[in-house]
Amino acid sequence: MSVSSTSTPTVLRGMGKAEFVAICAALMALNALAVDIMLPALQQIGESLQVTNENHRQLIVTAYLLGFGVAQLFYGPLSDRFGRRIPLLLGLVVYVIGAFAITATSSFTTLLILRFIQGAGSAGTRVITISIVRDVYGGRQMAEVSSLIMMVFMIVPIIAPGTGQAILFLGEWHLIFIFIGLGGMLVGGWMFLRMPETLDPQNVRPFTPSVILSGFKIVLTNRTALCYTIASAFVFGALFGFINSAQQVYGEIYGLGKWTPVAFATVAVLMSGSAFINSKLVVKLGIRKLSHWSLIGFICTTGIWLLVQVMGPSPMPFLLFMAFFSFSMFQFGWIGANFNALAMEPLGHVAGTASSVLGFMGTVGGSTIGAFIGQAYDGTATPLVCGYFFLGIIGLLFVLLAEKGKLFRPQNAPVKE
């Protein structure tokens, strides 16, 4: 159902647009909470569990993201059959139990397994939240609301690393996972009390192998959805690469120490501002024009960044590094939400399954690419910067495939087959 940005859809039954955006943002922010708040604790966790290879500590992030990605395949069909609320609430229960269970482990292998399970529980917050947004909004309005959700969502990366650092001042790393579990309980209770069922009864799909496979086929044979999802996976792979190696880049190369959360917050503030600007511009300029120009700008910025990284002083001055990184991520804020809207737009009748398949491809693909970038860390930022530039180019190639070589088309303009 597509509505104007100023109206409140009747399906929300008394919930205002602001609260709808806030709940959706809080649900999706649980994933950022599960990753970003523990980044300051990676070293302490590694020392506590006898992990000697610092690059292996990144697996704490990767395990979560892989569970988060793989489980998305199941939430979509479940939510298309049983509605959005029940599968989402069950996923939140798994997320909370996984967080609390980690506090009792003394084995790095067990911790990785529990992180995978926790990620699997949180997968519903991504798949089903996007499905809920697609149930309620479409087209440019979906991109606008998605941008507002992203703007609120980015509050967590701003405060999470600092919060994690503050918790470490009060105690050891297990307290961080207690905090994560409590956060999941709080958001789950809010969602249970306020979010109505948004699945249109006409779009309910049987939960049978043949129907599920036919839904997957609908998604995977839609060129626009498939290519924009693959493009997103590559571009997000760069972000995941940064998340994996951020503690080493900020801590080892630039020696920020306790100031690392400030660096995280600076970039997160810019991304939040970018998402807000996107919510205003996308309605006027259109999804394609804004996201295509942003991707081209992203490639140009990271290309110059790479030249300076390779040919300039080593390490690059910190302020120059932050300037390149911040400007790249500002443009990134105009890519993610818009690419997601473009991928979901033709699939409203199978929104849950579509969000499931596209989320699986984007998250597993992006986290795998990010893991390779993280493991390539060699004491310099070169692997990270190379990843940003070359993954941006690959993303552009898939956008060109989606658009049959023609960028900047107006919304809903036909594509010549």
Residue pairs with C-beta under 8 A, 6 or more apart in sequence:
1 9
1 11
1 135
1 136
1 137
1 138
1 200
2 137
2 138
2 139
2 141
2 142
3 9
3 136
3 137
3 141
4 141
5 141
5 144
5 145
5 283
8 15
8 16
8 17
9 136
9 137
11 135
11 136
11 196
11 198
12 20
12 136
12 196
12 198
13 196
15 194
15 195
15 196
17 145
19 194
20 136
20 145
21 145
21 148
21 149
21 152
22 152
23 187
23 190
23 191
23 194
23 195
24 129
24 132
24 133
24 149
25 148
25 149
25 150
25 151
25 152
25 153
25 155
26 152
26 187
26 190
26 191
27 88
27 125
27 129
27 187
27 191
28 125
28 126
28 129
28 149
28 153
29 152
29 153
29 155
29 156
29 187
30 92
30 95
30 122
30 125
30 183
30 184
30 187
31 68
31 122
31 125
31 126
32 153
32 156
32 157
32 160
33 156
33 160
33 180
33 183
34 64
34 95
34 99
34 118
34 119
34 122
34 180
35 61
35 64
35 65
35 243
36 156
36 157
36 160
36 161
36 164
36 243
36 264
37 160
37 161
37 163
37 164
37 167
37 176
37 179
37 180
38 45
38 60
38 164
38 173
38 176
38 177
38 180
39 61
39 161
39 164
39 243
39 246
39 247
39 260
39 264
40 161
40 164
40 165
40 168
40 247
40 260
40 261
41 164
41 168
41 173
41 176
42 57
42 58
42 60
42 247
43 54
43 57
43 247
43 251
44 168
44 172
44 173
45 51
45 57
45 60
45 111
45 173
46 52
46 54
46 56
46 57
48 172
48 173
49 106
49 107
49 108
49 111
50 108
51 57
51 108
54 248
55 374
55 375
55 377
58 244
58 245
58 371
58 374
58 375
59 112
60 111
60 112
60 115
61 243
61 244
61 374
62 244
62 367
62 370
62 371
62 374
63 112
63 113
63 115
63 116
63 119
64 115
64 116
64 118
64 119
65 119
65 240
65 363
65 366
65 367
65 370
66 116
66 119
66 364
66 367
66 368
67 115
67 116
67 117
67 118
67 119
67 120
67 123
68 119
68 120
68 122
68 123
68 126
68 363
68 367
69 119
69 123
69 359
69 360
69 362
69 363
69 364
69 365
69 367
70 120
70 123
70 360
70 364
71 91
71 119
71 120
71 121
71 123
71 124
72 123
72 126
72 127
72 355
72 356
72 357
72 359
72 360
72 363
73 356
73 357
73 360
74 123
74 356
75 87
75 88
75 91
75 123
75 124
75 127
75 128
75 352
75 356
76 127
76 131
76 215
76 352
76 353
76 354
76 355
76 356
76 357
76 359
77 205
77 207
77 211
77 212
77 215
77 352
77 353
77 356
78 87
78 207
78 352
79 87
79 88
79 124
79 127
79 128
79 131
79 199
79 352
79 356
80 199
80 203
80 204
80 205
80 207
80 215
80 350
80 351
80 352
80 353
81 204
81 205
81 206
81 207
82 207
83 197
83 199
83 204
84 128
84 131
84 132
84 135
84 195
84 197
84 198
84 199
84 352
85 191
85 192
85 195
85 197
87 124
87 128
88 124
88 125
88 128
88 129
88 191
89 188
89 191
89 192
90 124
91 120
91 121
91 122
91 123
91 124
91 125
91 128
92 121
92 122
92 124
92 125
92 184
92 187
92 188
92 191
93 121
93 188
94 117
94 118
94 120
94 121
94 122
95 118
95 121
95 122
95 125
95 184
96 121
96 181
96 184
96 185
96 188
97 121
97 181
98 114
98 115
98 117
98 118
98 121
99 118
99 177
99 178
99 180
99 181
99 184
100 177
100 178
100 181
101 114
101 117
102 111
102 114
102 115
102 118
102 174
102 177
103 174
103 177
103 178
105 111
105 114
123 359
123 363
126 355
126 359
126 363
127 352
127 355
127 356
127 359
128 352
128 355
129 149
130 340
130 344
130 351
130 355
130 359
131 198
131 199
131 351
131 352
131 354
131 355
132 195
132 198
133 142
133 145
133 146
133 149
134 142
134 344
134 347
134 348
134 351
134 354
134 355
135 198
135 199
135 200
135 351
136 145
136 198
137 144
137 145
138 345
138 348
139 341
139 345
139 411
139 412
140 282
140 283
140 286
140 287
140 411
141 283
142 341
142 344
142 345
143 278
143 279
143 282
143 283
143 287
143 337
143 338
143 341
144 279
144 282
144 283
145 279
146 337
146 340
146 341
147 275
147 276
147 278
147 279
147 282
147 337
148 275
148 276
148 279
149 337
150 271
150 272
150 275
150 278
150 333
150 336
150 337
151 272
151 273
151 275
151 276
151 279
152 272
153 275
154 268
154 269
154 271
154 272
154 275
155 268
155 272
157 264
157 265
157 267
157 268
157 271
158 264
158 265
158 268
158 269
158 272
159 265
160 264
161 260
161 261
161 264
161 265
162 261
162 262
162 264
162 265
163 179
164 176
164 261
165 258
165 260
165 261
167 175
167 176
167 179
168 175
168 176
199 352
203 349
203 350
203 351
205 211
205 215
205 350
205 352
205 353
212 353
215 350
215 353
215 354
215 357
216 353
216 357
218 347
218 350
218 353
218 354
219 225
219 226
219 347
219 350
219 353
219 354
219 357
219 358
220 226
220 357
222 346
222 347
223 401
223 402
224 342
224 343
224 345
224 346
224 402
224 415
225 343
225 344
225 346
225 347
225 354
225 358
226 402
227 398
227 399
227 401
227 402
228 339
228 340
228 342
228 343
228 398
228 399
228 402
229 339
229 343
229 358
229 361
229 362
230 361
230 365
230 398
231 295
231 339
231 394
231 395
231 396
231 398
231 399
231 402
232 335
232 336
232 339
232 340
232 343
232 362
232 366
232 395
233 361
233 362
233 363
233 365
233 366
233 369
234 365
234 366
234 369
234 391
234 392
234 394
234 395
234 398
235 295
235 298
235 332
235 335
235 336
235 339
235 366
235 391
235 392
235 395
236 336
236 362
236 363
236 366
236 370
237 365
237 366
237 367
237 368
237 369
237 370
237 373
237 387
237 391
238 369
238 370
238 373
238 387
238 388
238 391
238 392
239 329
239 332
239 366
239 370
240 366
240 367
240 369
240 370
240 371
240 373
240 374
241 369
241 370
241 371
241 372
241 373
241 374
241 383
241 384
241 387
241 388
242 249
242 325
242 370
242 373
242 384
243 370
243 374
244 370
244 371
244 373
244 374
244 375
244 377
245 373
245 374
245 377
245 383
245 384
246 260
246 264
247 260
248 377
249 377
249 381
249 384
250 256
250 260
250 263
251 257
251 260
252 379
253 315
253 379
253 380
253 381
254 315
254 318
254 321
256 262
256 263
263 322
266 322
266 326
267 322
267 325
267 326
267 329
270 326
270 329
270 330
270 333
271 329
271 330
271 332
271 333
272 333
273 330
273 333
274 329
274 330
274 331
274 332
274 333
274 334
275 333
275 337
277 333
277 334
278 290
278 333
278 334
278 337
278 338
281 290
281 334
282 290
282 338
286 410
286 411
287 338
287 341
287 342
287 411
288 338
288 342
288 403
288 407
288 408
288 409
288 410
288 411
289 408
289 410
290 334
290 338
291 334
291 335
291 338
291 339
291 342
292 399
292 407
292 408
293 408
294 331
294 332
294 334
294 335
294 338
295 331
295 335
295 392
295 395
295 396
295 399
296 396
297 331
298 328
298 331
298 332
298 335
298 388
298 392
299 389
299 392
299 393
299 396
301 324
301 327
301 328
301 331
302 324
302 328
302 385
302 388
302 389
302 392
303 389
304 324
305 324
305 325
305 328
305 385
305 388
305 389
306 385
306 386
306 388
306 389
308 316
308 320
308 324
309 316
309 381
309 382
309 385
310 382
314 380
315 321
315 380
315 381
316 381
321 381
324 385
328 388
340 358
342 402
343 354
343 358
344 351
344 354
344 355
344 358
347 354
369 387
369 391
373 383
373 384
373 387
376 383
377 383
377 384
399 407
400 407
403 409
403 415
404 415
404 416
404 417
406 415
409 415
